[in-house]
Amino acid sequence: MTADVRFWFDPVCPFAWLTSEWVREVQRQRRLSVEWRFISLRLLNKDVDYDAQFPPDYEAGHTAGLRLLRVCSQVRDDHGPEAVARLYEVLGHRIHDAEPADREVRGTAEFLAPALEEAGLPTDLVAALDDAAHDARVQAETDEALALTGKDVGTPIIAVADGLGFFGPVISRLPAPEDAVRLWDHVVGLASFPGFAELKRSLRERPQLRSFGVDPDAAGAEEDWHGGSRRQHR
């Protein structure tokens, strides 16, 4: 049975995390089924010169994301898609709702083991961090997402029907529960128009996440995320 929503995520992406939390709220209210699929920022940028194009430590962060996706792939094989949903939720809270930490730490066994335990999964799954055999699946699902949207996108990517997929929405803070479904209907309605292509602004608030130093009840400073990722050059 095809899920109502397919959601492609990289666990290190803060905007994917905020959007996923919003989608989980819509899922609760609308009783939607959600399939959590993989897209890797490291693989999306495999041909990019990180030193020239990105702020410091982005490569370490994106590499950590790929390592965590390998584990998610192993979790799907061993424990099914619902376990992937649980692990992503735990990882998201530990990465994004915590104080800022070195990005590379997120791809280590020391970081992952307690997250696996919290998600009710065996801690020996940390071995998958180094198992590059999973990269083919992650690449295939990344390509699957890009086939719906084109290549000039990031994370998250959402599909709500066969052939109807879109990048985003990129949100810097969560809507209130009473506004979540209204926002969902607006986004899906706009994306459903056959002639619709893009609605965009590169000015964004810093995500309302402790990992960005922004308190949950505060608005982050506005920045220009040109290229969608604070790249240093186009």
Stockholm file with secondary structure:
# STOCKHOLM 1.0

chainA/1-234         MTADVRFWFDPVCPFAWLTSEWVREVQRQRRLSVEWRFISLRLLNKDVDYDAQFPPDYEAGHTAGLRLLRVCSQVRDDHGPEAVARLYEVLGHRIHDAEPADREVRGTAEFLAPALEEAGLPTDLVAALDDAAHDARVQAETDEALALTGKDVGTPIIAVADGLGFFGPVISRLPAPEDAVRLWDHVVGLASFPGFAELKRSLRERPQLRSFGVDPDAAGAEEDWHGGSRRQHR
#=GR chainA/1-234 SS CCCSEEEEECTTCHHHHHHHHHHHHHHHHHTCCEEEEECCHHHHTTTSCHHHHSCTTHHHHHHHHHHHHHHHHHHHHHHCHHHHHHHHHHHHHHHHSSCCCCGGGGGSHHHHHHHHHHTTCCGGGGGGGGCGGGHHHHHHHHHHHHHHHCSSCCSCEEEEETTEEEECCCCSSCCCHHHHHHHHHHHHHHHHSTTCCCCCCSEEECCSSGGGTCCTTSCCCEEECGGGTTCSCC
#=GC SS_cons         CCCSEEEEECTTCHHHHHHHHHHHHHHHHHTCCEEEEECCHHHHTTTSCHHHHSCTTHHHHHHHHHHHHHHHHHHHHHHCHHHHHHHHHHHHHHHHSSCCCCGGGGGSHHHHHHHHHHTTCCGGGGGGGGCGGGHHHHHHHHHHHHHHHCSSCCSCEEEEETTEEEECCCCSSCCCHHHHHHHHHHHHHHHHSTTCCCCCCSEEECCSSGGGTCCTTSCCCEEECGGGTTCSCC
//
